[in-house]
Amino acid sequence: MKKVVIIGSGNVATSLAHGLSGRCHVAQIYSRRLEHAQSLAAAIGCPSATDDLHALCPGADAYVVAVSDDAIAQVVTAAPDNGALWVHTSGSRGIDLFAGHRSRYGAMWPMQSFSRQIVAPLDDVHFFIEANDAESLDALRRLCELLSCHVTEVDSEQRRLLHVASVFSCNFANHMWTLADELLRDNGLAFDAMKPLIRTTVEKLDRLAPAQSQTGPAVRHDRQVIARHLSMLDGDKCDIYDLVSQSIMNRNPLDDNAQES
């Protein structure tokens, strides 16, 4: 895999462009906004930037479509097939988006939370891949192995399930931190106090399954504490606290000895 074109300039595209730069030749960056393509190209020393899908650099080994899910089909139908490997980076869309438009195609989904402001190394990121034939799958695996040693073949449905799980693990968890931050700031307290607690909770996952490391009033069925907490909350914070507490209790029923004590 010697020559790659990155289609996109957002969070995922930025991280992939930086990761591939120096490991293969990133020949071009495309973005609907030329200044965004030019900015990313300049950041990685890429020689070409464009906002025209009909002006994509010819002769690349792979074209990585790292755009929003809704924009993938538009890219696929607008750009001509050139016989190269075309892949998207979505966790929730199937590879059938390429069917009838490309002869070689697939998906490479990096399960990570990306930000253009913080470009993190990809070495430990898990890439989940799928392709329409064995030759394309082998080429895609070699491309991803330039970035990480964690490359796993899955089908589209498995990738969607992984994406759902990542929403629980990352997006929902971050929203909980957002609610905690709001609660503290509204009462003149700093979120920094939460950071050691969050780090310790995450570090436990190296030794314990998530269910084994669950703590807190709900797992103990401490209904007096839960009721007190609920009385301190309102709006969606109250609803979320109640719903999540009930879910934890449902998964951690009290045994007979605990109920008798």
Stockholm file with secondary structure:
# STOCKHOLM 1.0

chainA/1-261         MKKVVIIGSGNVATSLAHGLSGRCHVAQIYSRRLEHAQSLAAAIGCPSATDDLHALCPGADAYVVAVSDDAIAQVVTAAPDNGALWVHTSGSRGIDLFAGHRSRYGAMWPMQSFSRQIVAPLDDVHFFIEANDAESLDALRRLCELLSCHVTEVDSEQRRLLHVASVFSCNFANHMWTLADELLRDNGLAFDAMKPLIRTTVEKLDRLAPAQSQTGPAVRHDRQVIARHLSMLDGDKCDIYDLVSQSIMNRNPLDDNAQES
#=GR chainA/1-261 SS CCEEEEECCSHHHHHHHHHHBTTBEEEEEECSSHHHHHHHHHHHTCSCEESCGGGCCTTCSEEEECSCHHHHHHHHHHSCCCSSEEEECCSSSCGGGGTTTCSSEEEEEECSCCBTTBCCCCTTCCEEEEESSHHHHHHHHHHHHTTCSCEEECCHHHHHHHHHHHIIIIIIHHHHHHHHHHHHHTTTCCGGGGHHHHHHHHHGGGTSCGGGGCCSTTTTTCHHHHHHHHHTCCHHHHHHHHHHHHHHHHHSCCCHHHHHC
#=GC SS_cons         CCEEEEECCSHHHHHHHHHHBTTBEEEEEECSSHHHHHHHHHHHTCSCEESCGGGCCTTCSEEEECSCHHHHHHHHHHSCCCSSEEEECCSSSCGGGGTTTCSSEEEEEECSCCBTTBCCCCTTCCEEEEESSHHHHHHHHHHHHTTCSCEEECCHHHHHHHHHHHIIIIIIHHHHHHHHHHHHHTTTCCGGGGHHHHHHHHHGGGTSCGGGGCCSTTTTTCHHHHHHHHHTCCHHHHHHHHHHHHHHHHHSCCCHHHHHC
//
